[in-house]
Amino acid sequence: MGFLNWYDWITPTNPYASIFFGVIFTLIIASMIWFDTKEIRTSVIALSTGIGVTLIGVFILNLIGYY
C-alpha cells in the first residue's frame, strides 16, 4: 500500500494515489487559469479549492471503505 501503479491515474487504488493525481491535475488546471487570466488571485482560489475538494473526497471515500 502506498505505491503508485501505472493505471492509478484512471482508477486510483489507494488514497495516496488519489491525493497525488488530484494535486497534479489541480496544478495543471490552476496553471492553465493563470496563463489565461494572468491573475494570481484567481489561480490561488482554483488551486486551494481543487486541493480542498481532493482531500475531502479522499477522506469521504476512505471513510466509506472505497480503498
C-alpha positions as CSV (number, residue, x, y, z in Angstrom):
1,M,0.0,0.0,0.0
2,G,1.2,3.5,-0.8
3,F,2.8,2.6,-4.1
4,L,1.7,4.1,-7.4
5,N,0.8,1.9,-10.3
6,W,0.7,3.0,-14.0
7,Y,-3.1,2.6,-14.0
8,D,-3.7,4.7,-10.9
9,W,-4.4,7.8,-13.0
10,I,-7.5,6.0,-14.3
11,T,-8.8,4.5,-11.1
12,P,-6.7,5.2,-8.0
13,T,-6.1,2.1,-5.9
14,N,-5.2,3.8,-2.7
15,P,-5.7,7.2,-1.0
16,Y,-2.1,8.3,-1.7
17,A,-2.5,7.8,-5.4
18,S,-5.8,9.8,-5.3
19,I,-4.2,12.7,-3.5
20,F,-1.1,12.6,-5.8
21,F,-3.1,12.7,-9.0
22,G,-5.7,15.1,-7.7
23,V,-3.0,17.6,-6.8
24,I,-1.2,17.1,-10.1
25,F,-4.5,17.7,-12.1
26,T,-5.3,20.7,-9.8
27,L,-1.9,22.2,-10.5
28,I,-2.4,21.8,-14.3
29,I,-5.8,23.4,-14.1
30,A,-4.6,26.3,-11.9
31,S,-1.6,26.9,-14.3
32,M,-4.0,27.0,-17.2
33,I,-6.2,29.5,-15.4
34,W,-3.1,31.6,-14.7
35,F,-1.9,31.6,-18.3
36,D,-5.4,32.6,-19.4
37,T,-6.2,35.3,-16.9
38,K,-2.7,36.3,-15.6
39,E,-4.4,36.9,-12.2
40,I,-2.7,35.3,-9.2
41,R,-5.8,35.6,-7.0
42,T,-8.0,33.5,-9.4
43,S,-5.3,30.9,-9.7
44,V,-4.9,30.6,-5.9
45,I,-8.6,30.3,-5.5
46,A,-8.7,27.5,-8.1
47,L,-5.7,25.8,-6.5
48,S,-7.0,25.9,-3.0
49,T,-10.5,24.8,-4.0
50,G,-9.1,21.9,-6.0
51,I,-6.8,20.7,-3.2
52,G,-9.7,21.0,-0.7
53,V,-12.1,19.0,-2.9
54,T,-9.4,16.4,-3.4
55,L,-8.7,16.0,0.3
56,I,-12.3,16.0,1.3
57,G,-13.2,13.5,-1.5
58,V,-10.3,11.1,-0.5
59,F,-11.4,11.4,3.2
60,I,-15.0,10.5,2.4
61,L,-14.0,7.6,0.1
62,N,-11.7,6.3,2.7
63,L,-14.4,6.7,5.4
64,I,-16.9,4.6,3.4
65,G,-14.3,1.9,2.6
66,Y,-13.6,2.5,-1.0
67,Y,-9.9,1.9,-0.7
